[in-house]
């Protein structure tokens, strides 16, 4: 049973980098030959070609997610706040898979997690009720933050749900401080940030996803 759970969690799956390498090199014809000639075993160039997405709550590690997700759209249909979108790039590795675009609308991390419940493939797994899903981690660009220019902005702090309380203002009034332990990656801070075109606070996948 332990081995089966390990497989379902994606911990025995190859990394995203290895998945992309295998997929490109196994592609028949010109594309596969070109990928092998240009990159060989150096994955840095390959990975720069593919965006990294924030997946819905309960997503297993990325390589396993790409292999397991059936692209059915059930999780997106179950989202009450239309926060889950689907990759529309034709022919991409991620085509049809769900993701979250925080600056559009953030994840409410609903108590009943209807998106995770709707997933029948195992790409999204439901943890116990006492386990809070962590879908990403906020990153603050202090140089871009309006507070660095002495503007009294605190929209991201006010937007951060009280149950998480992951953002705070330091005593010197500089850009907000982040508690990585409390941050769930819900994206409320990114959605609230008025800085454009790129917000001063963004959500990134947690290391190892």
Secondary structure, DSSP 4 states (H G I P E B T S, - for coil): -HHHHHHHHTTTSPPHHHHHHHHHHTS-SHHHHHHHHHHTT--HHHHTTS---BPPTTBPPHHHHHHH-----HHHHH-TT--EEE---TT-TTTT-EEE-TTT------TT-HHHHH--SSSB----TTPPP---EEEE-TTT-GGGGT----HHHHHS-TTT--EE--TT--SPEE-TTT-----HHHHH----SS-SEEEEPPTT-
